[in-house]
Amino acid sequence: MPSSSARPPELDPAAPAAPEPDEPTRVPLAIEDWLTVLIMAALALITFANVLVRYFTNSSFAWTEEFSVFLMIVLALVAGSAAVARDRHIRIEYFSDSGSMARRRGLACFGALIVALLFGVMAVLSVRVVWDDYRFGETSPGIGVPQWWYSIWMPIISLAISLRAFGLFLRRLRSAVADGEAQP
């Protein structure tokens, strides 16, 4: 009897599934992918440089922790944008994958619209935070740079996530209408 390793990958239940191709979007998904790569590379370089400096000098760069935290927050938001655009965000599959096709489509459209609304509100409210940081001259606690240098990215990325979610809503709505017309 041949071992499971002799089976072709498509017949082996333990083999990883091939990734599904992304749906076409007007704004390329490569933007979020490359931003993720660049942010991860910057985090790795900053951390590695700080480890080397700490090892050889028994002190560390003061700015690395503050900047690393900022980059991790931006990374989470950019990755969230990619997840929303690809419709791979967290959901309770018991509810989203059960019921009729019309119910599933309705929930998908509703979920995308709610995500767009949430991040739209976050974008508007975070603009006020940025304005307050700028107006009052807030500085960061670690290295004393203007706080708005960090907070300016929240409304920008929140708006991007909101637009990605609205694009997902429109794609789901179009596919529901197209499938509805195809059925007699």
C-alpha positions in Angstrom: 0.0 0.0 0.0 1.6 3.3 -1.0 2.1 5.9 1.6 0.2 9.2 1.7 3.3 11.0 0.5 3.1 9.1 -2.8 -0.3 10.5 -3.6 -0.6 13.5 -5.8 -1.2 16.7 -3.7 -4.7 17.2 -5.0 -5.7 13.8 -3.5 -3.9 14.1 -0.2 -6.3 15.5 2.4 -3.4 16.7 4.5 -2.0 18.8 1.7 -2.6 22.6 2.0 -5.3 23.9 -0.3 -4.3 26.2 -3.2 -5.1 29.8 -2.4 -8.2 31.1 -4.2 -7.5 33.8 -6.7 -8.5 37.3 -5.6 -11.6 39.0 -7.1 -10.8 41.8 -9.6 -10.9 45.2 -8.0 -10.6 48.7 -9.5 -7.7 49.6 -7.1 -5.1 46.9 -7.1 -4.7 44.7 -4.0 -1.0 44.8 -4.5 -1.0 48.2 -2.8 -1.8 46.7 0.6 0.4 43.7 -0.1 3.5 45.9 -0.8 2.8 48.2 2.1 2.7 45.1 4.3 6.0 43.9 3.0 7.6 47.3 3.4 6.3 47.8 6.9 7.4 44.3 8.0 10.9 45.0 6.4 11.2 48.3 8.3 10.1 46.6 11.5 12.7 43.9 11.1 15.5 46.3 10.2 14.7 48.7 13.1 14.5 45.8 15.6 17.7 44.2 14.3 19.6 47.5 14.4 18.4 48.1 17.9 19.5 44.6 19.0 23.0 45.2 17.5 23.3 48.6 19.2 22.1 47.2 22.5 24.5 44.2 22.3 27.6 46.2 21.4 27.0 49.4 23.5 24.7 48.3 26.3 22.2 51.1 25.3 19.5 51.3 22.7 18.1 53.7 20.2 15.4 55.7 22.0 13.2 56.1 19.0 12.9 52.4 18.0 10.1 51.4 20.5 7.9 54.3 19.7 8.4 54.0 15.9 7.9 50.2 16.1 4.6 50.5 17.9 3.5 53.0 15.3 4.5 50.7 12.4 2.7 47.8 14.1 -0.5 49.8 14.3 -0.2 50.9 10.6 0.5 47.2 9.7 -2.6 46.0 11.4 -4.7 48.6 9.6 -3.2 48.0 6.2 -3.6 44.2 6.7 -7.2 44.9 7.7 -7.8 46.8 4.5 -6.4 43.8 2.5 -8.6 41.4 4.5 -11.7 43.5 3.8 -11.0 43.9 0.1 -10.5 40.1 -0.2 -13.6 39.4 2.0 -11.5 37.4 4.4 -12.3 39.3 7.5 -13.4 37.6 10.7 -17.0 36.4 10.8 -19.1 33.8 12.6 -19.4 31.1 9.9 -22.3 29.4 11.5 -24.4 32.5 10.7 -22.7 33.6 7.5 -22.6 30.2 5.8 -26.0 28.8 6.8 -29.4 29.5 5.4 -30.5 30.2 1.8 -28.2 31.8 -0.8 -30.3 35.0 -0.6 -29.8 35.1 3.1 -26.0 34.6 2.7 -25.8 37.3 0.1 -27.8 39.7 2.2 -25.6 39.1 5.2 -22.5 39.6 3.1 -23.8 42.9 1.7 -25.0 44.0 5.2 -21.6 43.1 6.8 -19.6 45.0 4.1 -21.9 48.1 4.4 -21.6 48.1 8.3 -17.7 47.8 8.0 -17.7 50.7 5.5 -19.9 52.8 7.9 -17.8 52.0 10.9 -14.5 52.9 9.3 -16.1 56.0 7.7 -17.1 57.2 11.1 -13.6 56.3 12.5 -12.0 58.4 9.6 -14.2 61.4 10.4 -13.6 61.2 14.2 -9.9 60.6 13.8 -9.5 63.7 11.7 -10.7 65.6 14.8 -8.0 63.9 16.8 -5.3 64.8 14.3 -6.6 68.4 14.2 -6.4 68.6 18.1 -2.9 67.1 18.0 -1.8 69.7 15.5 -3.6 72.6 17.1 -2.4 72.0 20.7 1.1 71.0 19.6 1.1 67.6 21.2 4.4 65.8 21.1 5.1 62.1 21.4 6.2 60.9 24.8 9.3 59.0 23.6 11.2 61.2 21.3 9.1 64.4 21.3 8.1 64.6 17.6 4.7 66.1 16.8 2.0 63.6 17.7 0.1 64.3 14.5 2.9 62.7 12.5 1.6 59.4 13.9 -2.1 60.2 14.1 -2.5 61.4 10.6 -2.4 57.9 9.3 -5.5 56.8 11.2 -8.0 58.8 9.1 -6.2 58.0 5.8 -6.1 54.2 6.4 -9.6 54.2 7.9 -10.9 55.9 4.8 -9.1 53.3 2.6 -10.7 50.5 4.6 -14.1 52.2 4.3 -13.7 52.5 0.5 -12.5 48.9 0.2 -15.6 47.7 2.3 -17.9 49.8 0.1 -16.3 48.3 -3.0 -16.9 44.8 -1.6 -20.5 45.8 -0.9 -20.9 46.9 -4.6 -19.3 43.7 -5.9 -21.6 41.5 -3.7 -24.6 43.5 -4.8 -23.7 43.2 -8.4 -23.2 39.5 -8.1 -26.5 39.1 -6.3 -28.3 41.0 -9.1 -26.5 39.1 -11.8 -27.3 35.8 -10.2 -31.0 36.9 -9.7 -31.3 37.7 -13.4 -29.8 34.4 -14.5 -32.4 32.4 -12.6 -35.9 32.0 -14.2 
